[in-house]
Amino acid sequence: MSTTSVHAPVSGRAIALGDVPDPVFAQGMVGFGAAVDPPHDVIDAVAPVSGRVLKLMPHAYIIITGENVGVLVHLGLDTVTLQGAGFSAHVSEGDTVTAGQPIITYDVPSVVAAGLSPIVPVVVMDEREPGNVVVSGDVTQGAEIASGALLFTANK
């Protein structure tokens, strides 16, 4: 079994995934993890793990690690409806990235102005066992965290 440390892609208030106001994420339908409520600024969302960019959309990305752990970062809720407005990618699908490397510039104020939640869920794709994802104490306490802080560990 491998253990993967997954880091916050943005700074902000750490949130338990079950508290995300979107049932797809809150109920673990995509996978388990945690979320961050970012500051209302234009910010860079960074790679939460090192690996290869498996999928890159304007509002979301998946990075797969060398241990074959896929981590999804979704910038805001229902932001697919913005059709790319408010997001600017710095990498391409297939690129190799390191944890902490900027992936997408995220215009949080434009998402909020559109009436959408800026919360950033971060999940291990297709993880069906909630016990395999262990959130950090910062998440359980709802603490303010820095980009790059440990969000959770995934055991596969």
SVG drawing of the C-alpha trace seen along z (x, -y; Angstrom):
<svg xmlns="http://www.w3.org/2000/svg" viewBox="-26 -40 34 42">
<polyline fill="none" stroke="black" stroke-width="0.4" points="0.0,0.0 1.3,-3.5 0.5,-6.7 0.2,-9.9 0.3,-13.3 -2.2,-15.7 -1.6,-19.4 -3.9,-22.4 -4.0,-23.8 -5.1,-27.2 -5.0,-29.0 -8.2,-29.6 -10.4,-27.9 -10.1,-24.1 -13.5,-22.4 -14.5,-18.8 -15.8,-17.4 -19.1,-16.5 -19.7,-20.3 -19.3,-21.2 -22.7,-22.5 -22.8,-20.1 -24.0,-16.6 -21.8,-15.1 -18.7,-16.1 -20.3,-16.0 -21.5,-12.4 -18.2,-11.2 -19.7,-10.3 -16.5,-11.3 -14.1,-10.3 -13.1,-11.4 -10.9,-14.2 -11.4,-17.7 -12.0,-21.3 -10.8,-24.8 -12.8,-28.1 -10.4,-30.4 -9.9,-34.2 -11.8,-36.4 -8.8,-37.4 -7.2,-36.3 -5.1,-33.4 -3.0,-30.6 -4.3,-27.1 -1.3,-24.8 -0.6,-21.1 -1.6,-19.2 0.7,-16.4 3.6,-15.7 2.7,-13.7 1.2,-14.0 -1.7,-16.3 -4.2,-13.6 -7.1,-16.0 -7.2,-19.7 -10.4,-21.7 -10.7,-25.5 -12.2,-25.0 -10.7,-21.7 -7.7,-19.4 -6.7,-15.8 -3.1,-14.9 -2.1,-11.3 0.9,-10.4 3.6,-7.8 1.7,-5.5 -1.3,-5.8 -3.3,-8.0 -5.6,-10.4 -6.3,-13.7 -9.1,-16.0 -9.0,-19.7 -12.3,-21.5 -12.2,-25.3 -15.6,-26.4 -18.9,-24.6 -20.9,-24.5 -18.2,-26.6 -18.4,-24.5 -21.3,-26.9 -18.8,-29.8 -17.3,-28.1 -13.7,-29.0 -14.3,-32.6 -12.3,-33.4 -9.7,-30.7 -6.3,-30.7 -4.2,-27.5 -0.4,-27.5 0.1,-23.9 -1.2,-21.4 -2.7,-17.9 0.2,-15.4 2.6,-17.8 4.7,-16.5 4.2,-18.8 5.6,-19.1 3.5,-19.7 3.2,-23.5 3.5,-24.3 0.9,-26.8 -1.7,-25.0 -4.6,-27.5 -5.0,-31.2 -8.4,-31.4 -10.4,-34.6 -12.4,-34.0 -14.2,-37.4 -15.6,-36.7 -17.0,-33.3 -18.6,-35.0 -20.0,-37.7 -21.6,-35.0 -23.4,-33.8 -21.4,-30.6 -19.5,-29.1 -15.7,-29.5 -15.1,-26.4 -12.3,-24.1 -13.0,-20.4 -9.9,-18.2 -10.6,-14.5 -8.9,-11.1 -10.7,-10.0 -12.8,-6.9 -11.9,-6.3 -14.8,-4.3 -13.4,-3.8 -13.7,-7.0 -11.3,-5.4 -8.5,-5.4 -8.4,-9.2 -7.2,-10.8 -7.8,-14.5 -5.4,-16.8 -6.2,-18.3 -6.6,-21.7 -9.5,-20.3 -11.3,-18.9 -10.8,-22.3 -11.8,-24.4 -8.5,-26.3 -7.1,-28.9 -4.4,-27.1 -1.7,-28.2 -1.5,-26.9 0.8,-23.8 -0.3,-22.9 -1.1,-19.2 -4.8,-18.7 -5.1,-14.9 -3.2,-11.6 -4.5,-8.9 -3.8,-5.3 -4.1,-3.0"/>
</svg>
